[in-house]
Amino acid sequence: MRIISGSHKGRRLYAPSGLDVRPTSDKVKEALFNILSDRIEGASFLDLYAGIGSIGIEALSRGAKEVVFVEKSKKHVGFLKKNLSLSPFEGRFDLFCMDAVDFLKKKKAGPFHLIFIDPPYEGEEIEKTLPLLGEGDMITDDATVIIQHFHKKILAEQTGRLRFIKRYKYGETVLSFYGKG
């Protein structure tokens, strides 16, 4: 796993061995950031279910103003801290070791321009997370919410004030985009 573009292109990231983490492939990561290319510079970015932080760190490398990482696994947070320590991103990120739904309920940060959600494929995390993002002032009016999920998972066209915009399929992985509507 590595940073694929930006100021720290090519830098390798630390990750646990085995199946503890389901990293976003370079192909999907590159496609995501190509889609978002004109919106990254200066953006406030929320990386929910951050794992080892590869998406948020990629956003920092590409010029995001700030990234907030939320990950509940202490083991993954350890790798995330190590990955962040390798680059001069100090002062441009916050890290919360807690459940994503609890983070959103407590509204510990924001508002965000870009939100990336990559929960475990099993479970109902997306259905718990999306409604919380659409209420209040957690996201900007022009925010984009991106959900990475298994291709067989069907998501709602609208969840609260969030409306489905578009989906991109890469093998068994789908990126679904939502915005305020």
Secondary structure, 3 states (H helix, E strand, C coil): CECCCCCCCCCECCCCCCCCCCCCCHHHHHHHHHHCHHHHCCCEEEEECCCCCHHHHHHHHCCCCEEEEECCCHHHHHHHHHHHHCCCCCCCEEEECCCHHHHHHHCCCCCEEEEEECCCCCCCHHHHHHHHHHCCCCEEEEEEEEEEEECCCCCCCEECCEEEEEEEEECCEEEEEEEEC
